[in-house]
C-alpha cells in the first residue's frame, strides 16, 4: 500500500492527500457505526432520533451512554454489544489515522539517500 523503504519518501503534497484519504475512510467508518447505533437505539428503546444519536455518539466517543436507567432487556443487550463494538471502532479509526504518520516517520528513519 505504501512505498517500499528503498524509495524516496513521497512529497508533502502527496502525503497530505494520503492523510485526507485515511481521514475520509475513518469518517465513513464512524458515520456507518453511528447509523448502526442510532438504528439500534431507535429499534430497541423506541428513542427519538436525537436521543438515539446522543447515546450512540457518546458510546462511540468513549464517554458512555447518557441513558442507562430504565432500559429494556433488549436495550441493555444492544447497548452492551454496541459498547464493545464502539471500542473496537475507536481502535480501528485511530490505527487508520496514525498509519500514514507512523509509516512516514519510519520511512524517513530507514531511508538511505545512497540507494535513491
MOPAC internal coordinates of N, CA, C and O (Angstrom, degrees):
PM7 1SCF
backbone

  N    0.0000 0     0.00 0     0.00 0    0    0    0
  C    1.4404 1     0.00 0     0.00 0    1    0    0
  C    1.5255 1   110.60 1     0.00 0    2    1    0
  O    1.2310 1   120.70 1   139.43 1    3    2    1
  N    1.3213 1   116.26 1   -40.57 1    3    2    1
  C    1.4611 1   120.18 1   179.31 1    5    3    2
  C    1.5166 1   109.57 1  -104.94 1    6    5    3
  O    1.2310 1   120.93 1    -9.90 1    7    6    5
  N    1.3280 1   115.83 1   170.10 1    7    6    5
  C    1.4575 1   120.15 1  -179.64 1    9    7    6
  C    1.5311 1   109.99 1   -71.51 1   10    9    7
  O    1.2310 1   120.39 1   -32.78 1   11   10    9
  N    1.3296 1   116.86 1   147.22 1   11   10    9
  C    1.4647 1   120.35 1  -179.65 1   13   11   10
  C    1.5329 1   111.40 1   -69.96 1   14   13   11
  O    1.2310 1   121.05 1   -16.12 1   15   14   13
  N    1.3143 1   115.59 1   163.88 1   15   14   13
  C    1.4684 1   120.71 1  -174.33 1   17   15   14
  C    1.5196 1   113.68 1   -66.04 1   18   17   15
  O    1.2310 1   119.61 1   158.11 1   19   18   17
  N    1.3169 1   118.35 1   -21.89 1   19   18   17
  C    1.4671 1   119.22 1  -176.59 1   21   19   18
  C    1.5299 1   113.03 1   -86.88 1   22   21   19
  O    1.2310 1   119.54 1  -179.98 1   23   22   21
  N    1.3213 1   118.49 1     0.02 1   23   22   21
  C    1.4678 1   120.99 1   176.90 1   25   23   22
  C    1.5232 1   109.61 1  -104.27 1   26   25   23
  O    1.2310 1   121.64 1   -20.83 1   27   26   25
  N    1.3203 1   114.47 1   159.17 1   27   26   25
  C    1.4710 1   121.36 1   179.82 1   29   27   26
  C    1.5360 1   109.38 1   -63.90 1   30   29   27
  O    1.2310 1   120.10 1   -39.22 1   31   30   29
  N    1.3616 1   117.41 1   140.78 1   31   30   29
  C    1.4719 1   119.15 1   175.51 1   33   31   30
  C    1.5293 1   110.97 1   -59.43 1   34   33   31
  O    1.2310 1   120.82 1   -31.36 1   35   34   33
  N    1.3065 1   116.03 1   148.64 1   35   34   33
  C    1.4642 1   119.86 1  -177.17 1   37   35   34
  C    1.5307 1   110.17 1   -67.51 1   38   37   35
  O    1.2310 1   120.38 1   -25.09 1   39   38   37
  N    1.3398 1   116.87 1   154.91 1   39   38   37
  C    1.4707 1   120.16 1   179.18 1   41   39   38
  C    1.5421 1   111.25 1   -63.64 1   42   41   39
  O    1.2310 1   121.20 1   -18.58 1   43   42   41
  N    1.3141 1   115.31 1   161.42 1   43   42   41
  C    1.4635 1   121.45 1  -177.35 1   45   43   42
  C    1.5270 1   112.81 1   -58.57 1   46   45   43
  O    1.2310 1   120.19 1   142.38 1   47   46   45
  N    1.3239 1   117.25 1   -37.62 1   47   46   45
  C    1.4712 1   120.10 1  -179.24 1   49   47   46
  C    1.5297 1   111.02 1   -64.64 1   50   49   47
  O    1.2310 1   120.45 1   137.93 1   51   50   49
  N    1.3220 1   116.74 1   -42.07 1   51   50   49
  C    1.4766 1   119.59 1   177.34 1   53   51   50
  C    1.5221 1   111.47 1   -69.42 1   54   53   51
  O    1.2310 1   120.61 1   146.50 1   55   54   53
  N    1.3234 1   116.45 1   -33.50 1   55   54   53
  C    1.4609 1   119.82 1   176.70 1   57   55   54
  C    1.5279 1   110.33 1   -65.94 1   58   57   55
  O    1.2310 1   120.13 1   138.52 1   59   58   57
  N    1.3276 1   117.35 1   -41.48 1   59   58   57
  C    1.4652 1   121.06 1   177.16 1   61   59   58
  C    1.5254 1   110.30 1   -61.40 1   62   61   59
  O    1.2310 1   120.46 1   140.02 1   63   62   61
  N    1.3241 1   116.73 1   -39.98 1   63   62   61
  C    1.4640 1   120.74 1   177.05 1   65   63   62
  C    1.5275 1   110.41 1   -64.45 1   66   65   63
  O    1.2310 1   120.16 1   140.18 1   67   66   65
  N    1.3101 1   117.29 1   -39.82 1   67   66   65
  C    1.4725 1   121.46 1   177.52 1   69   67   66
  C    1.5298 1   110.26 1   -62.23 1   70   69   67
  O    1.2310 1   120.54 1   136.91 1   71   70   69
  N    1.3260 1   116.57 1   -43.09 1   71   70   69
  C    1.4673 1   120.85 1   178.09 1   73   71   70
  C    1.5268 1   110.01 1   -61.57 1   74   73   71
  O    1.2310 1   120.17 1   136.76 1   75   74   73
  N    1.3282 1   117.28 1   -43.24 1   75   74   73
  C    1.4692 1   120.64 1   179.52 1   77   75   74
  C    1.5219 1   111.39 1   -64.60 1   78   77   75
  O    1.2310 1   120.07 1   141.74 1   79   78   77
  N    1.3225 1   117.47 1   -38.26 1   79   78   77
  C    1.4567 1   121.06 1   177.54 1   81   79   78
  C    1.5277 1   110.91 1   -63.93 1   82   81   79
  O    1.2310 1   120.47 1   135.55 1   83   82   81
  N    1.3019 1   116.70 1   -44.45 1   83   82   81
  C    1.4589 1   120.62 1   177.51 1   85   83   82
  C    1.5295 1   110.72 1   -64.19 1   86   85   83
  O    1.2310 1   120.71 1   141.93 1   87   86   85
  N    1.3261 1   116.25 1   -38.07 1   87   86   85
  C    1.4629 1   120.39 1   176.74 1   89   87   86
  C    1.5122 1   111.68 1   -63.67 1   90   89   87
  O    1.2310 1   120.40 1   140.98 1   91   90   89
  N    1.3279 1   116.84 1   -39.02 1   91   90   89
  C    1.4679 1   120.81 1   178.87 1   93   91   90
  C    1.5300 1   110.88 1   -66.08 1   94   93   91
  O    1.2310 1   120.47 1   138.83 1   95   94   93
  N    1.3146 1   116.71 1   -41.17 1   95   94   93
  C    1.4698 1   120.15 1   177.33 1   97   95   94
  C    1.5288 1   109.86 1   -63.01 1   98   97   95
  O    1.2310 1   120.40 1   135.00 1   99   98   97
  N    1.3296 1   116.84 1   -45.00 1   99   98   97
  C    1.4619 1   121.13 1   179.25 1  101   99   98
  C    1.5244 1   110.81 1   -62.27 1  102  101   99
  O    1.2310 1   120.19 1   138.53 1  103  102  101
  N    1.3216 1   117.24 1   -41.47 1  103  102  101
  C    1.4599 1   121.25 1   178.91 1  105  103  102
  C    1.5254 1   111.41 1   -63.27 1  106  105  103
  O    1.2310 1   120.05 1   140.25 1  107  106  105
  N    1.3106 1   117.51 1   -39.75 1  107  106  105
  C    1.4713 1   121.16 1   177.21 1  109  107  106
  C    1.5306 1   111.00 1   -63.68 1  110  109  107
  O    1.2310 1   120.36 1   138.78 1  111  110  109
  N    1.3118 1   116.92 1   -41.22 1  111  110  109
  C    1.4684 1   120.70 1   178.73 1  113  111  110
  C    1.5236 1   110.14 1   -64.07 1  114  113  111
  O    1.2310 1   120.35 1   136.07 1  115  114  113
  N    1.3290 1   116.93 1   -43.93 1  115  114  113
  C    1.4647 1   120.84 1   179.58 1  117  115  114
  C    1.5261 1   110.47 1   -64.86 1  118  117  115
  O    1.2310 1   120.15 1   136.02 1  119  118  117
  N    1.3226 1   117.31 1   -43.98 1  119  118  117
  C    1.4633 1   120.63 1  -179.72 1  121  119  118
  C    1.5298 1   111.01 1   -62.61 1  122  121  119
  O    1.2310 1   120.09 1   135.80 1  123  122  121
  N    1.3267 1   117.43 1   -44.20 1  123  122  121
  C    1.4533 1   121.47 1   178.46 1  125  123  122
  C    1.5273 1   110.66 1   -62.69 1  126  125  123
  O    1.2310 1   120.72 1   137.71 1  127  126  125
  N    1.3218 1   116.24 1   -42.29 1  127  126  125
  C    1.4615 1   120.90 1   179.53 1  129  127  126
  C    1.5197 1   111.52 1   -66.06 1  130  129  127
  O    1.2310 1   120.55 1   142.89 1  131  130  129
  N    1.3067 1   116.56 1   -37.11 1  131  130  129
  C    1.4601 1   120.75 1   177.01 1  133  131  130
  C    1.5201 1   110.84 1   -64.98 1  134  133  131
  O    1.2310 1   120.47 1   139.53 1  135  134  133
  N    1.3221 1   116.70 1   -40.47 1  135  134  133
  C    1.4692 1   120.53 1   177.32 1  137  135  134
  C    1.5247 1   111.44 1   -63.12 1  138  137  135
  O    1.2310 1   120.24 1   140.82 1  139  138  137
  N    1.3183 1   117.14 1   -39.18 1  139  138  137
  C    1.4701 1   120.86 1   176.58 1  141  139  138
  C    1.5251 1   109.77 1   -60.78 1  142  141  139
  O    1.2310 1   120.38 1   133.38 1  143  142  141
  N    1.3228 1   116.89 1   -46.62 1  143  142  141
  C    1.4547 1   121.29 1  -179.59 1  145  143  142
  C    1.5144 1   112.80 1   -63.82 1  146  145  143
  O    1.2310 1   120.33 1   136.41 1  147  146  145
  N    1.3183 1   116.98 1   -43.59 1  147  146  145
  C    1.4636 1   120.99 1   178.87 1  149  147  146
  C    1.5172 1   110.20 1   -61.58 1  150  149  147
  O    1.2310 1   120.83 1   132.31 1  151  150  149
  N    1.3195 1   116.02 1   -47.69 1  151  150  149
  C    1.4719 1   119.84 1  -179.60 1  153  151  150
  C    1.5278 1   110.87 1   -62.48 1  154  153  151
  O    1.2310 1   120.24 1   139.17 1  155  154  153
  N    1.3158 1   117.15 1   -40.83 1  155  154  153
  C    1.4590 1   120.79 1  -179.86 1  157  155  154
  C    1.5114 1   112.51 1   -64.49 1  158  157  155
  O    1.2310 1   120.21 1   134.64 1  159  158  157
  N    1.3244 1   117.21 1   -45.36 1  159  158  157
  C    1.4622 1   119.95 1   179.05 1  161  159  158
  C    1.5266 1   111.56 1   -67.52 1  162  161  159
  O    1.2310 1   120.51 1   142.28 1  163  162  161
  N    1.3054 1   116.63 1   -37.72 1  163  162  161
  C    1.4682 1   119.03 1   178.70 1  165  163  162
  C    1.5324 1   110.91 1   -66.88 1  166  165  163
  O    1.2310 1   120.52 1   144.18 1  167  166  165
  N    1.3305 1   116.61 1   -35.82 1  167  166  165
  C    1.4668 1   120.42 1  -178.52 1  169  167  166
  C    1.5209 1   112.52 1   -78.10 1  170  169  167
  O    1.2310 1   119.97 1   138.86 1  171  170  169
  N    1.3227 1   117.67 1   -41.14 1  171  170  169
  C    1.4656 1   119.35 1  -174.59 1  173  171  170
  C    1.5194 1   113.79 1   -88.19 1  174  173  171
  O    1.2310 1   119.88 1   150.05 1  175  174  173
  N    1.3150 1   117.84 1   -29.95 1  175  174  173
  C    1.4649 1   121.05 1  -176.06 1  177  175  174
  C    1.5185 1   113.74 1  -117.73 1  178  177  175
  O    1.2310 1   120.33 1  -177.74 1  179  178  177
  N    1.3263 1   116.97 1     2.26 1  179  178  177
  C    1.4609 1   122.12 1  -178.23 1  181  179  178
  C    1.5324 1   111.10 1    51.51 1  182  181  179
  O    1.2310 1   120.76 1  -142.58 1  183  182  181
  N    1.3101 1   116.16 1    37.42 1  183  182  181
  C    1.4706 1   121.67 1   176.83 1  185  183  182
  C    1.5158 1   108.90 1   -74.53 1  186  185  183
  O    1.2310 1   121.02 1   -26.79 1  187  186  185
  N    1.3064 1   115.66 1   153.21 1  187  186  185
  C    1.4514 1   120.82 1   171.59 1  189  187  186
  C    1.5214 1   109.84 1   -71.97 1  190  189  187
  O    1.2310 1   120.90 1   -10.18 1  191  190  189
  N    1.2998 1   115.88 1   169.82 1  191  190  189
  C    1.4644 1   121.28 1  -177.02 1  193  191  190
  C    1.5282 1   111.95 1   -58.45 1  194  193  191
  O    1.2310 1   119.89 1   133.21 1  195  194  193
  N    1.3322 1   117.81 1   -46.79 1  195  194  193
  C    1.4578 1   120.45 1  -177.08 1  197  195  194
  C    1.5292 1   112.32 1   -67.71 1  198  197  195
  O    1.2310 1   120.06 1   139.24 1  199  198  197
  N    1.3233 1   117.49 1   -40.76 1  199  198  197
  C    1.4664 1   119.66 1   177.74 1  201  199  198
  C    1.5311 1   111.35 1   -65.79 1  202  201  199
  O    1.2310 1   121.01 1   138.57 1  203  202  201
  N    1.3288 1   115.67 1   -41.43 1  203  202  201
  C    1.4671 1   119.61 1   177.79 1  205  203  202
  C    1.5254 1   110.68 1   -64.26 1  206  205  203
  O    1.2310 1   120.54 1   139.09 1  207  206  205
  N    1.3221 1   116.58 1   -40.91 1  207  206  205
  C    1.4677 1   120.87 1   176.90 1  209  207  206
  C    1.5222 1   110.51 1   -61.73 1  210  209  207
  O    1.2310 1   120.22 1   135.23 1  211  210  209
  N    1.3335 1   117.19 1   -44.77 1  211  210  209
  C    1.4588 1   121.41 1  -178.69 1  213  211  210
  C    1.5220 1   111.30 1   -61.69 1  214  213  211
  O    1.2310 1   120.12 1   130.85 1  215  214  213
  N    1.3238 1   117.38 1   -49.15 1  215  214  213
  C    1.4614 1   120.12 1   179.97 1  217  215  214
  C    1.5240 1   111.35 1   -63.74 1  218  217  215
  O    1.2310 1   120.24 1   136.72 1  219  218  217
  N    1.3085 1   117.14 1   -43.28 1  219  218  217
  C    1.4681 1   120.70 1  -179.27 1  221  219  218
  C    1.5217 1   111.70 1   -64.66 1  222  221  219
  O    1.2310 1   120.45 1   134.44 1  223  222  221
  N    1.3083 1   116.74 1   -45.56 1  223  222  221
  C    1.4611 1   119.40 1  -178.02 1  225  223  222
  C    1.5193 1   111.55 1   -68.55 1  226  225  223
  O    1.2310 1   119.95 1   145.51 1  227  226  225
  N    1.3272 1   117.71 1   -34.49 1  227  226  225
  C    1.4655 1   119.89 1   177.57 1  229  227  226
  C    1.5377 1   110.58 1   -66.73 1  230  229  227
  O    1.2310 1   120.34 1   139.00 1  231  230  229
  N    1.3175 1   116.95 1   -41.00 1  231  230  229
  C    1.4690 1   119.49 1   176.94 1  233  231  230
  C    1.5220 1   110.95 1   -67.09 1  234  233  231
  O    1.2310 1   120.75 1   136.49 1  235  234  233
  N    1.3148 1   116.17 1   -43.51 1  235  234  233
  C    1.4617 1   120.43 1  -178.63 1  237  235  234
  C    1.5256 1   111.13 1   -65.13 1  238  237  235
  O    1.2310 1   120.39 1   147.98 1  239  238  237
  N    1.3210 1   116.86 1   -32.02 1  239  238  237
  C    1.4575 1   120.98 1   179.01 1  241  239  238
  C    1.5166 1   113.94 1   -83.64 1  242  241  239
  O    1.2310 1   120.17 1   176.85 1  243  242  241
  N    1.3240 1   117.28 1    -3.15 1  243  242  241
  C    1.4532 1   120.80 1   177.39 1  245  243  242
  C    1.5144 1   114.72 1    88.17 1  246  245  243
  O    1.2310 1   119.66 1  -171.48 1  247  246  245
  N    1.3275 1   118.26 1     8.52 1  247  246  245
  C    1.4611 1   121.26 1  -177.45 1  249  247  246
  C    1.5283 1   112.73 1   -88.94 1  250  249  247
  O    1.2310 1   120.07 1   158.18 1  251  250  249
  N    1.3086 1   117.47 1   -21.82 1  251  250  249
  C    1.4603 1   120.84 1  -177.41 1  253  251  250
  C    1.5177 1   110.43 1   100.19 1  254  253  251
  O    1.2310 1   120.83 1   -18.90 1  255  254  253
  N    1.3233 1   116.02 1   161.10 1  255  254  253
  C    1.4641 1   119.16 1  -177.23 1  257  255  254
  C    1.5321 1   111.41 1   -71.37 1  258  257  255
  O    1.2310 1   120.93 1   -26.58 1  259  258  257
  N    1.3173 1   115.82 1   153.42 1  259  258  257
  C    1.4567 1   121.53 1   177.85 1  261  259  258
  C    1.5272 1   109.41 1   -81.07 1  262  261  259
  O    1.2310 1   120.62 1   132.29 1  263  262  261
  N    1.3292 1   116.41 1   -47.71 1  263  262  261
  C    1.4591 1   120.96 1  -179.79 1  265  263  262
  C    1.5229 1   108.90 1   -98.89 1  266  265  263
  O    1.2310 1   120.75 1   -63.19 1  267  266  265
  N    1.3329 1   116.17 1   116.81 1  267  266  265
  C    1.4528 1   119.97 1   177.40 1  269  267  266
  C    1.5215 1   111.62 1  -121.87 1  270  269  267
  O    1.2310 1   119.92 1   159.80 1  271  270  269
  N    1.3115 1   117.76 1   -20.20 1  271  270  269
  C    1.4604 1   121.05 1  -179.25 1  273  271  270
  C    1.5228 1   110.06 1   -91.44 1  274  273  271
  O    1.2310 1   121.41 1   -36.32 1  275  274  273
  N    1.3207 1   114.91 1   143.68 1  275  274  273
  C    1.4597 1   119.61 1   176.04 1  277  275  274
  C    1.5127 1   114.78 1    77.99 1  278  277  275
  O    1.2310 1   119.66 1  -165.99 1  279  278  277
  N    1.3208 1   118.25 1    14.01 1  279  278  277
  C    1.4627 1   120.00 1   177.99 1  281  279  278
  C    1.5240 1   109.72 1   -75.71 1  282  281  279
  O    1.2310 1   121.23 1   -34.97 1  283  282  281
  N    1.3104 1   115.26 1   145.03 1  283  282  281
  C    1.4649 1   120.33 1   175.53 1  285  283  282
  C    1.5313 1   108.41 1   -71.96 1  286  285  283
  O    1.2310 1   120.35 1   -15.77 1  287  286  285
  N    1.3357 1   116.94 1   164.23 1  287  286  285
  C    1.4737 1   118.35 1   176.05 1  289  287  286
  C    1.5340 1   112.36 1   -57.11 1  290  289  287
  O    1.2310 1   120.50 1   140.93 1  291  290  289
  N    1.3300 1   116.65 1   -39.07 1  291  290  289
  C    1.4674 1   119.99 1   177.99 1  293  291  290
  C    1.5268 1   110.64 1   -64.75 1  294  293  291
  O    1.2310 1   120.97 1   139.33 1  295  294  293
  N    1.3396 1   115.76 1   -40.67 1  295  294  293
  C    1.4604 1   120.35 1   179.04 1  297  295  294
  C    1.5134 1   111.91 1   -64.82 1  298  297  295
  O    1.2310 1   120.59 1   140.76 1  299  298  297
  N    1.3405 1   116.48 1   -39.24 1  299  298  297
  C    1.4641 1   120.24 1   177.72 1  301  299  298
  C    1.5214 1   110.78 1   -65.39 1  302  301  299
  O    1.2310 1   120.41 1   138.32 1  303  302  301
  N    1.3213 1   116.83 1   -41.68 1  303  302  301
  C    1.4585 1   120.94 1   178.13 1  305  303  302
  C    1.5291 1   110.46 1   -63.02 1  306  305  303
  O    1.2310 1   120.79 1   134.11 1  307  306  305
  N    1.3291 1   116.10 1   -45.89 1  307  306  305
  C    1.4609 1   119.33 1   178.43 1  309  307  306
  C    1.5283 1   110.65 1   -61.99 1  310  309  307
  O    1.2310 1   120.31 1   133.08 1  311  310  309
  N    1.3425 1   117.02 1   -46.92 1  311  310  309
  C    1.4648 1   120.64 1  -177.22 1  313  311  310
  C    1.5315 1   111.05 1   -61.03 1  314  313  311
  O    1.2310 1   120.48 1   140.16 1  315  314  313
  N    1.3292 1   116.68 1   -39.84 1  315  314  313
  C    1.4611 1   119.62 1   178.51 1  317  315  314
  C    1.5186 1   112.42 1   -65.65 1  318  317  315
  O    1.2310 1   120.70 1   134.09 1  319  318  317
  N    1.3204 1   116.26 1   -45.91 1  319  318  317
  C    1.4730 1   120.40 1   179.06 1  321  319  318
  C    1.5278 1   110.86 1   -65.49 1  322  321  319
  O    1.2310 1   120.86 1   138.91 1  323  322  321
  N    1.3319 1   115.96 1   -41.09 1  323  322  321
  C    1.4643 1   119.74 1  -179.84 1  325  323  322
  C    1.5299 1   110.61 1   -66.38 1  326  325  323
  O    1.2310 1   120.01 1   144.24 1  327  326  325
  N    1.3358 1   117.59 1   -35.76 1  327  326  325
  C    1.4651 1   120.65 1   177.93 1  329  327  326
  C    1.5313 1   110.76 1   -64.14 1  330  329  327
  O    1.2310 1   120.22 1   137.98 1  331  330  329
  N    1.3285 1   117.18 1   -42.02 1  331  330  329
  C    1.4656 1   120.31 1   176.44 1  333  331  330
  C    1.5262 1   110.59 1   -63.44 1  334  333  331
  O    1.2310 1   120.91 1   135.05 1  335  334  333
  N    1.3240 1   115.87 1   -44.95 1  335  334  333
  C    1.4600 1   121.14 1   177.76 1  337  335  334
  C    1.5386 1   110.62 1   -60.31 1  338  337  335
  O    1.2310 1   120.57 1   136.22 1  339  338  337
  N    1.3316 1   116.51 1   -43.78 1  339  338  337
  C    1.4650 1   121.03 1  -177.88 1  341  339  338
  C    1.5321 1   110.98 1   -62.55 1  342  341  339
  O    1.2310 1   120.28 1   143.44 1  343  342  341
  N    1.3208 1   117.06 1   -36.56 1  343  342  341
  C    1.4597 1   119.61 1   177.00 1  345  343  342
  C    1.5155 1   112.11 1   -63.43 1  346  345  343
  O    1.2310 1   120.67 1   139.49 1  347  346  345
  N    1.3128 1   116.32 1   -40.51 1  347  346  345
  C    1.4706 1   120.20 1   177.74 1  349  347  346
  C    1.5224 1   111.53 1   -68.84 1  350  349  347
  O    1.2310 1   120.62 1   142.72 1  351  350  349
  N    1.3314 1   116.42 1   -37.28 1  351  350  349
  C    1.4696 1   120.27 1   177.25 1  353  351  350
  C    1.5260 1   109.92 1   -63.22 1  354  353  351
  O    1.2310 1   120.35 1   138.67 1  355  354  353
  N    1.3197 1   116.94 1   -41.33 1  355  354  353
  C    1.4625 1   120.72 1   178.39 1  357  355  354
  C    1.5307 1   110.70 1   -58.42 1  358  357  355
  O    1.2310 1   120.61 1   133.07 1  359  358  357
  N    1.3178 1   116.44 1   -46.93 1  359  358  357
  C    1.4685 1   120.60 1   179.54 1  361  359  358
  C    1.5317 1   110.48 1   -63.73 1  362  361  359
  O    1.2310 1   120.30 1   136.62 1  363  362  361
  N    1.3268 1   117.03 1   -43.38 1  363  362  361
  C    1.4664 1   120.69 1  -179.18 1  365  363  362
  C    1.5236 1   111.51 1   -63.99 1  366  365  363
  O    1.2310 1   120.37 1   135.61 1  367  366  365
  N    1.3232 1   116.90 1   -44.39 1  367  366  365
  C    1.4678 1   120.47 1  -178.72 1  369  367  366
  C    1.5296 1   110.49 1   -65.53 1  370  369  367
  O    1.2310 1   120.18 1   138.68 1  371  370  369
  N    1.3116 1   117.25 1   -41.32 1  371  370  369
  C    1.4675 1   119.23 1   177.64 1  373  371  370
  C    1.5262 1   110.51 1   -63.87 1  374  373  371
  O    1.2310 1   120.00 1   141.32 1  375  374  373
  N    1.3061 1   117.60 1   -38.68 1  375  374  373
  C    1.4680 1   120.92 1   177.86 1  377  375  374
  C    1.5204 1   111.23 1   -64.42 1  378  377  375
  O    1.2310 1   120.74 1   137.44 1  379  378  377
  N    1.3222 1   116.18 1   -42.56 1  379  378  377
  C    1.4664 1   120.37 1   179.12 1  381  379  378
  C    1.5164 1   110.84 1   -62.98 1  382  381  379
  O    1.2310 1   120.34 1   139.22 1  383  382  381
  N    1.3184 1   116.95 1   -40.78 1  383  382  381
  C    1.4652 1   120.36 1  -178.41 1  385  383  382
  C    1.5360 1   112.68 1   -74.33 1  386  385  383
  O    1.2310 1   120.20 1   146.58 1  387  386  385
  N    1.3221 1   117.22 1   -33.42 1  387  386  385
  C    1.4652 1   119.81 1  -177.30 1  389  387  386
  C    1.5251 1   113.66 1   -86.62 1  390  389  387
  O    1.2310 1   119.73 1   159.73 1  391  390  389
  N    1.3184 1   118.13 1   -20.27 1  391  390  389
  C    1.4721 1   121.00 1  -175.29 1  393  391  390
  C    1.5305 1   113.39 1   -55.11 1  394  393  391
  O    1.2310 1   118.70 1   131.02 1  395  394  393
  N    1.3431 1   120.08 1   -48.98 1  395  394  393
  C    1.4649 1   117.36 1  -178.88 1  397  395  394
  C    1.5301 1   113.38 1   -67.11 1  398  397  395
  O    1.2310 1   120.33 1   147.35 1  399  398  397
  N    1.3191 1   116.98 1   -32.65 1  399  398  397
  C    1.4653 1   120.36 1   179.82 1  401  399  398
  C    1.5317 1   109.83 1   -68.54 1  402  401  399
  O    1.2310 1   120.71 1   132.18 1  403  402  401
  N    1.3212 1   116.24 1   -47.82 1  403  402  401
  C    1.4656 1   120.31 1   179.35 1  405  403  402
  C    1.5279 1   110.09 1   -62.74 1  406  405  403
  O    1.2310 1   120.65 1   138.73 1  407  406  405
  N    1.3305 1   116.37 1   -41.27 1  407  406  405
  C    1.4691 1   119.45 1   178.95 1  409  407  406
  C    1.5219 1   111.10 1   -61.83 1  410  409  407
  O    1.2310 1   120.49 1   136.56 1  411  410  409
  N    1.3295 1   116.67 1   -43.44 1  411  410  409
  C    1.4664 1   119.70 1  -178.40 1  413  411  410
  C    1.5256 1   110.85 1   -64.26 1  414  413  411
  O    1.2310 1   120.35 1   138.34 1  415  414  413
  N    1.3329 1   116.94 1   -41.66 1  415  414  413
  C    1.4642 1   120.22 1   178.59 1  417  415  414
  C    1.5338 1   110.11 1   -62.86 1  418  417  415
  O    1.2310 1   120.81 1   132.77 1  419  418  417
  N    1.3310 1   116.06 1   -47.23 1  419  418  417
  C    1.4569 1   119.73 1  -179.99 1  421  419  418
  C    1.5296 1   110.98 1   -65.52 1  422  421  419
  O    1.2310 1   120.33 1   141.69 1  423  422  421
  N    1.3271 1   116.97 1   -38.31 1  423  422  421
  C    1.4565 1   121.11 1  -179.76 1  425  423  422
  C    1.5287 1   110.08 1   -63.51 1  426  425  423
  O    1.2310 1   120.45 1   133.71 1  427  426  425
  N    1.3093 1   116.74 1   -46.29 1  427  426  425
  C    1.4732 1   119.48 1   179.72 1  429  427  426
  C    1.5237 1   111.33 1   -64.50 1  430  429  427
  O    1.2310 1   120.61 1   145.32 1  431  430  429
  N    1.3079 1   116.45 1   -34.68 1  431  430  429
  C    1.4566 1   120.55 1  -179.46 1  433  431  430
  C    1.5362 1   111.37 1   -69.33 1  434  433  431
  O    1.2310 1   120.28 1   142.98 1  435  434  433
  N    1.3275 1   117.08 1   -37.02 1  435  434  433
  C    1.4653 1   121.02 1  -175.05 1  437  435  434
  C    1.5297 1   113.88 1   -97.68 1  438  437  435
  O    1.2310 1   120.06 1   167.59 1  439  438  437
  N    1.3169 1   117.49 1   -12.41 1  439  438  437
  C    1.4594 1   119.44 1  -177.54 1  441  439  438
  C    1.5194 1   110.54 1   -73.38 1  442  441  439
  O    1.2310 1   121.15 1   -43.45 1  443  442  441
  N    1.3213 1   115.40 1   136.55 1  443  442  441
  C    1.4665 1   120.70 1   179.97 1  445  443  442
  C    1.5171 1   107.69 1  -117.30 1  446  445  443
  O    1.2310 1   120.31 1   -56.92 1  447  446  445
  N    1.3228 1   117.02 1   123.08 1  447  446  445
  C    1.4681 1   121.68 1  -177.58 1  449  447  446
  C    1.5239 1   112.66 1   -62.32 1  450  449  447
  O    1.2310 1   119.47 1   157.62 1  451  450  449
  N    1.3192 1   118.61 1   -22.38 1  451  450  449
  C    1.4588 1   121.66 1  -179.09 1  453  451  450
  C    1.5306 1   111.92 1   -63.78 1  454  453  451
  O    1.2310 1   120.49 1   150.71 1  455  454  453
  N    1.3200 1   116.67 1   -29.29 1  455  454  453
  C    1.4706 1   120.32 1  -176.78 1  457  455  454
  C    1.5194 1   112.91 1   -88.30 1  458  457  455
  O    1.2310 1   119.54 1   176.69 1  459  458  457
  N    1.3064 1   118.49 1    -3.31 1  459  458  457
  C    1.4564 1   121.01 1  -177.31 1  461  459  458
  C    1.5121 1   111.91 1   -86.71 1  462  461  459
  O    1.2310 1   120.10 1   180.00 1  463  462  461

